[in-house]
Amino acid sequence: MSPAFRSLAVFGLALAASATASWSGAPAEMAMAAGLLVFTIGFWALALLPEALTGLIFFVAAIVSGMAPPATVFAGFTTGAFWLVFAGLLLGAAVGETGLSRWLLERMLPVRRLAEGEVAYGTLIAAVVTFSGGLGLLLPATSGRVVLLVPLILALADRLNYAADSRGRTGMVVAGVVATFVIPITILPANLPNLVLAGSLEALYGVKLTYGAYLALHFPVIGLTKAIALTLIVTRLFGERPGGRAELAAVAAPPLSPGGRRLGLLLVVTLALWATDVVHGIGAAWVGLTAAILCLLPRSGILAFKSLSSGPFMPLLLYVGAVLGLAAVMTESGLGAALGAWLIERLPLAEAGPFAILTGLAALGAGSGLLATLPAAPAIAAPLFPEIARLTGWSIEAIGMAQVLGYATPLFPYQVPPFIVAMAMTGIGAAAFTRTLWWLALTTTPVMLGLAYPWWSLLGWL
């Protein structure tokens, strides 16, 4: 199906959604919002235009049509989540520029022992998963982590003599790329869907998520479960010994630069402040932005200010602002409340017990992610939270947290744009990623839900 045909199909669905809402008696603003929602989500999900360009079309259409005032349309740019994305992009650029990521990789992975055949493939994958997931503590942007990780993993595969089309090499890449999304989903600033969720809760309801509470709730249930399962699955699907004895001449890592050492110290302090945000009360966004500013200072020797004009900052920031603005427009127009009422009629949440509610909310998060890319999923679901809260008695914050259980389990690469970036960088097809994601979903979803209920109850969320 050609892009032109798919674009026309999305336009047709958008017009049909708007007309259906209008014929059902919805106000003009709500009917237009329904059409704009279908158009925006459709173009994002099918990648018919660059995400930022679709976002700009959304901004103009929402304002010119009068469905929401500019303050609502651009509300995303005023949230802490938006500025945390900005800070994360700068910190990610600094980690790559100073060589800190390569230095850490060389010291975390047993390269020499692997090359000499002393370590099994499963141990290699466990090390790759651990490093890739742990990188979320240092780089609060999945795209940045993927761009840094892929060349490092490919270089490691070359050292271990894995051929370009070998199963072992493919497994290393898939393990690293998937791990750097599904494990850091438990770290508030580390993934875009988390930040969209935090930004939507703040912009719509004044609810501010904290780093420590978010990590404590999700890492034991999601992070550990995904890490263990991913290691076992990739080892089973792609396990393979290297083609021959690796060359070790290039294994030794160069010493860390002075800028890298300063950045390492700065990131340790930043992580400590993020983890204790409940104590000092300074939001994660402002801690991260302060760290980014320190990186840009001329005498820091960490990151040149000209990096702001050479990286992918503007397109990604426009995309984030549009995703957050979409949720605000849905609420302002009444579309969110209408969709919530329609959904609630079909989900017997009022009569359900806590475990059934938790499962249903996780399904809502997963379903929203199938309709669009995962970064947009929390923005689609957030306007429905008040009606869900009224029926279940749950807090807005708890309902939002339950969404993470759903969008932590992507099923297709298109749902996570950084996966597409990795596929383009490596030439690995969607089949390898899709097979891994499906096995990961099938094996971890029952475990996560089974663990979440007692863990959430223990922490007082249920």
C-alpha positions in Angstrom: 0.0 0.0 0.0 1.6 3.3 -1.1 2.1 6.2 1.3 -0.3 8.3 -0.8 -3.1 5.7 -0.4 -2.5 5.4 3.3 -2.6 9.2 3.7 -5.9 9.3 1.9 -7.2 6.5 4.1 -6.3 8.4 7.2 -7.9 11.6 5.9 -11.0 9.6 5.1 -11.1 8.1 8.6 -10.6 11.6 10.2 -13.5 13.0 8.2 -15.7 10.1 9.1 -14.8 10.4 12.8 -15.7 14.1 12.7 -18.9 13.6 10.8 -20.0 10.7 13.1 -19.4 12.8 16.2 -21.3 15.7 14.6 -24.3 13.6 13.6 -24.5 12.1 17.1 -25.1 15.6 18.5 -21.6 16.4 19.7 -20.6 20.1 19.9 -18.6 21.5 16.9 -15.4 21.7 18.9 -15.7 18.0 20.0 -16.4 16.9 16.5 -13.4 18.7 15.1 -11.2 17.4 17.9 -12.3 13.8 17.0 -11.2 14.3 13.4 -8.0 15.9 14.4 -7.2 13.1 16.8 -7.7 10.4 14.2 -5.6 12.4 11.7 -2.7 13.1 14.1 -2.6 9.6 15.6 -2.9 8.0 12.1 0.0 10.0 10.6 2.1 9.3 13.7 1.4 5.6 13.8 2.0 5.1 10.0 4.9 7.5 9.8 3.3 9.2 6.8 5.2 12.4 7.7 8.0 13.2 10.1 6.5 13.3 13.6 7.5 16.9 14.1 5.8 18.0 10.9 2.6 16.2 11.9 2.9 18.0 15.2 3.1 21.4 13.5 0.0 20.6 11.5 -1.8 19.7 14.7 -0.8 23.0 16.3 -2.1 25.1 13.4 -5.3 23.0 12.8 -6.2 23.1 16.5 -5.7 26.9 16.8 -7.2 28.0 13.4 -10.3 25.8 13.9 -10.9 27.4 17.3 -11.4 24.0 19.1 -9.0 25.1 21.9 -7.2 28.3 22.8 -3.5 28.6 22.2 -2.7 28.3 25.9 -4.3 24.8 25.8 -2.8 23.8 22.5 0.7 24.7 23.6 0.3 23.5 27.2 2.8 20.7 26.7 5.7 23.2 26.4 5.0 24.5 29.9 5.3 21.1 31.7 8.3 19.8 33.6 8.2 16.6 31.4 8.9 18.7 28.3 12.0 20.3 29.9 13.2 16.9 31.2 13.2 15.7 27.6 15.2 18.7 26.6 17.7 18.1 29.4 17.9 14.4 28.6 18.8 15.1 25.0 21.7 17.4 26.1 22.9 14.9 28.7 22.8 12.1 26.1 24.8 14.2 23.7 27.4 14.8 26.4 27.7 11.1 27.3 28.5 10.4 23.6 30.7 13.4 23.1 33.0 12.6 26.0 33.2 8.9 25.3 31.7 8.0 28.7 29.4 5.4 27.2 32.2 3.5 25.4 34.4 3.6 28.5 31.6 2.1 30.6 30.9 -0.6 28.1 34.5 -1.7 28.0 34.6 -2.1 31.7 31.2 -3.7 32.2 31.4 -6.4 29.6 33.9 -9.3 29.9 35.2 -8.8 26.3 38.5 -10.7 26.6 36.9 -13.7 28.3 34.1 -13.7 25.7 36.6 -13.6 22.9 38.6 -16.5 24.4 35.4 -18.6 24.6 35.4 -18.6 28.4 31.9 -17.1 28.7 28.6 -18.5 27.3 26.4 -16.6 24.9 23.7 -16.3 27.6 26.2 -14.5 29.9 27.1 -12.2 27.0 23.4 -11.4 26.5 22.9 -10.9 30.3 25.8 -8.4 30.3 24.4 -6.5 27.2 20.9 -6.4 28.8 22.3 -5.1 32.1 24.4 -2.4 30.4 21.7 -1.3 28.0 19.1 -1.1 30.8 21.4 0.6 33.2 22.2 3.2 30.6 18.8 4.5 31.3 20.1 5.9 34.6 22.6 8.1 32.6 20.8 8.9 29.4 17.1 10.1 29.8 16.3 9.5 26.1 15.7 6.2 24.4 16.6 7.5 20.9 19.9 8.8 22.3 20.7 5.5 24.0 19.9 3.5 20.8 22.1 5.8 18.7 25.0 5.3 21.1 24.4 1.6 21.8 24.1 0.2 18.3 27.6 1.1 17.1 29.0 -0.1 20.4 27.3 -3.5 20.2 28.2 -3.9 16.5 31.8 -3.1 17.3 31.7 -5.7 20.1 30.2 -8.3 17.8 33.0 -7.6 15.3 35.6 -8.2 18.0 33.9 -11.5 18.8 34.0 -12.5 15.2 30.2 -12.7 14.7 29.4 -12.4 11.0 27.2 -9.6 9.8 24.1 -11.8 9.2 24.7 -14.2 12.1 22.1 -15.1 14.7 24.4 -14.3 17.5 25.0 -10.7 16.2 21.3 -10.2 15.6 20.5 -11.3 19.2 23.1 -8.9 20.6 21.5 -6.0 18.9 17.9 -7.0 19.6 18.8 -7.6 23.3 20.4 -4.2 23.7 17.8 -2.2 21.8 14.8 -3.9 23.5 16.4 -3.8 26.9 17.2 -0.1 26.7 13.4 0.6 26.4 11.6 -2.0 28.5 13.9 -1.8 31.6 14.2 2.0 31.8 10.4 2.2 31.5 10.7 2.0 35.3 12.9 5.1 35.5 10.8 8.2 35.3 13.0 10.5 33.1 14.4 7.6 31.0 11.6 7.1 28.4 9.4 9.4 26.4 6.1 7.6 27.3 6.9 8.1 31.0 7.5 11.8 30.4 4.3 12.1 28.4 2.4 10.4 31.2 4.0 12.7 33.8 3.3 15.8 31.6 -0.3 14.8 30.9 -1.0 14.3 34.6 0.6 17.6 35.5 -1.0 19.6 32.7 -4.5 18.2 33.1 -4.8 17.4 36.8 -1.9 19.1 38.6 -0.5 15.6 39.7 3.3 15.5 39.8 5.0 12.1 39.8 8.2 11.7 41.8 11.3 9.8 40.7 11.7 7.7 43.8 8.0 6.6 44.1 7.9 5.7 40.4 11.0 3.6 40.6 10.0 1.8 43.8 6.6 0.9 42.3 7.7 -0.3 38.9 11.3 -1.6 38.9 10.8 -4.7 41.0 7.7 -5.7 39.0 8.5 -4.6 35.5 12.3 -3.9 35.3 13.5 -7.2 36.9 10.9 -9.3 35.2 11.7 -7.9 31.7 15.4 -8.2 32.2 15.4 -11.8 33.2 12.9 -12.9 30.6 14.6 -10.9 27.8 17.9 -12.6 28.6 16.4 -16.1 28.5 14.4 -15.4 25.3 17.2 -13.9 23.3 19.6 -16.7 24.4 17.1 -19.3 23.3 16.2 -17.6 20.0 19.6 -16.4 18.9 22.2 -18.3 20.8 25.3 -18.9 18.7 29.1 -19.2 19.3 31.4 -16.8 17.5 32.8 -17.9 14.1 36.4 -18.0 15.3 38.9 -16.6 17.7 38.5 -12.8 18.0 41.2 -10.3 17.6 42.0 -8.7 20.9 44.4 -6.0 19.9 41.7 -3.3 20.1 40.0 -4.5 23.2 41.8 -2.1 25.6 39.7 1.0 26.2 41.3 4.4 26.0 41.4 6.4 29.3 38.4 8.5 30.1 38.8 12.1 29.1 38.8 14.9 31.7 35.4 16.0 30.4 34.1 12.4 30.7 35.3 12.3 34.3 33.6 15.6 35.1 30.4 14.4 33.4 30.5 11.1 35.4 30.7 13.0 38.7 27.9 15.3 37.5 25.7 12.4 36.6 26.2 10.7 40.0 25.1 13.9 41.7 22.2 14.3 39.3 21.0 10.7 40.0 21.3 11.2 43.7 19.1 14.4 43.5 16.6 12.6 41.2 16.3 9.7 43.7 15.8 12.0 46.6 13.3 14.4 45.0 10.7 13.7 47.7 13.2 15.0 50.3 14.4 18.2 48.7 11.3 19.0 46.6 13.1 20.0 43.4 11.5 18.4 40.3 13.4 16.0 38.1 13.1 18.4 35.2 14.9 21.2 36.9 17.6 19.0 38.3 18.2 17.6 34.8 18.1 21.0 33.2 20.6 22.4 35.7 22.9 19.5 34.9 22.5 20.1 31.2 23.4 23.8 31.7 26.5 22.9 33.6 27.5 20.6 30.7 27.2 23.6 28.3 29.3 26.0 30.3 32.4 26.9 28.2 34.8 26.0 31.0 33.2 22.6 31.8 34.9 21.0 28.8 31.9 18.6 28.5 29.7 19.7 25.6 30.0 22.6 23.1 27.0 25.0 22.9 26.9 24.5 19.2 25.6 21.0 19.8 22.2 22.5 20.3 22.1 23.4 16.6 23.5 20.1 15.3 21.5 17.4 17.1 17.9 16.2 16.6 16.7 18.6 19.4 14.1 20.7 17.6 12.1 17.9 15.8 11.9 15.7 18.9 10.9 18.6 21.1 8.1 19.7 18.7 6.9 16.1 18.7 6.8 15.9 22.5 5.0 19.3 22.7 2.4 18.1 20.2 1.8 14.8 22.0 1.2 16.6 25.3 -0.9 19.3 23.5 -3.1 16.6 22.0 -4.1 15.4 25.5 -4.9 18.9 26.6 -7.1 19.5 23.5 -9.0 16.3 24.0 -9.8 17.5 27.6 -10.6 21.0 26.6 -13.0 20.0 23.8 -14.8 17.4 25.9 -13.7 14.6 23.7 -11.8 12.9 26.5 -14.8 12.9 28.8 -17.0 11.5 25.9 -14.6 8.7 25.1 -14.3 8.0 28.8 -18.1 7.6 29.2 -18.3 5.4 26.1 -15.5 3.2 27.4 -16.8 3.0 30.9 -20.2 1.7 29.6 -18.4 -1.3 28.1 -16.0 -2.0 31.0 -17.7 -3.0 34.3 -15.1 -1.3 36.4 -17.6 -0.2 39.1 -18.3 -3.9 40.0 -14.7 -5.1 39.5 -12.2 -6.0 42.3 -8.8 -4.3 42.6 -7.0 -7.0 40.6 -9.5 -6.9 37.7 -9.3 -3.0 37.7 -5.5 -3.2 37.6 -5.7 -5.6 34.7 -8.2 -3.5 32.8 -6.1 -0.4 33.2 -3.0 -2.2 32.0 -5.1 -3.3 29.0 -6.1 0.3 28.4 -2.4 1.3 28.3 -1.5 -1.5 26.0 -4.5 -0.8 23.7 -3.7 2.9 23.4 -0.1 1.9 22.4 -1.5 -0.3 19.6 -3.5 2.6 18.2 -0.5 4.9 18.0 3.2 4.9 18.9 3.8 4.3 22.6 4.9 7.9 23.3 1.4 9.0 22.4 -0.4 6.3 24.4 -0.5 8.0 27.8 -1.8 11.2 26.1 -4.7 9.3 24.6 -5.6 7.6 27.9 -5.1 10.5 30.3 -8.3 12.4 29.5 -10.3 9.3 30.5 -8.9 9.1 34.0 -11.5 11.3 35.9 -14.4 9.0 34.8 -12.4 5.9 35.7 -11.5 7.4 39.1 -15.2 8.2 39.7 -16.2 4.6 39.1 -13.4 2.8 40.8 -12.5 5.1 43.7 -8.8 5.0 42.6 -6.7 8.2 42.6 -5.8 9.8 39.3 -2.1 9.1 40.1 -2.8 5.3 40.7 -4.7 5.1 37.4 -1.8 6.8 35.6 0.7 4.4 37.2 -1.3 1.4 36.0 -0.9 2.5 32.4 2.8 1.8 32.7 2.1 -2.0 33.0 0.4 -1.7 29.6 2.8 0.4 27.6 5.8 -1.4 29.0 4.9 -4.3 26.7 5.1 -3.3 23.0 4.2 -5.9 20.5 5.5 -4.4 17.2 8.5 -2.3 16.4 6.4 0.6 15.0 5.1 1.3 18.5 8.6 2.4 19.6 10.3 4.8 17.1 13.8 4.1 18.4 13.4 0.5 17.4 12.9 1.7 13.8 16.0 3.8 14.1 17.9 0.6 15.3 16.6 -1.4 12.3 17.7 1.3 9.9 21.2 1.5 11.5 21.7 -2.3 11.5 19.7 -3.7 8.6 18.0 -6.1 10.9 14.4 -6.8 9.8 11.3 -6.3 11.9 10.7 -10.1 12.2 13.6 -10.5 14.7 12.2 -7.7 16.9 8.6 -8.7 16.6 9.3 -12.3 17.5 11.2 -11.2 20.6 8.6 -8.7 21.6 5.8 -11.3 21.3 7.6 -13.9 23.4 8.4 -11.2 25.9 4.8 -10.2 26.1 3.5 -13.7 26.4 5.9 -14.7 29.2 6.0 -11.5 31.3 2.5 -10.1 31.2 1.0 -12.8 33.6 4.0 -12.5 35.8 3.9 -8.7 36.0 0.2 -8.6 36.8 0.6 -11.4 39.4 3.5 -9.5 41.1 1.9 -6.1 40.7 -1.1 -6.7 42.8 0.6 -7.8 46.0 3.5 -5.3 45.5 1.1 -2.4 44.9 -1.0 -3.5 47.9 2.2 -3.6 50.1 3.1 -0.1 49.1 -0.4 1.2 49.8 -1.4 1.9 46.2 -4.4 -0.5 46.3 
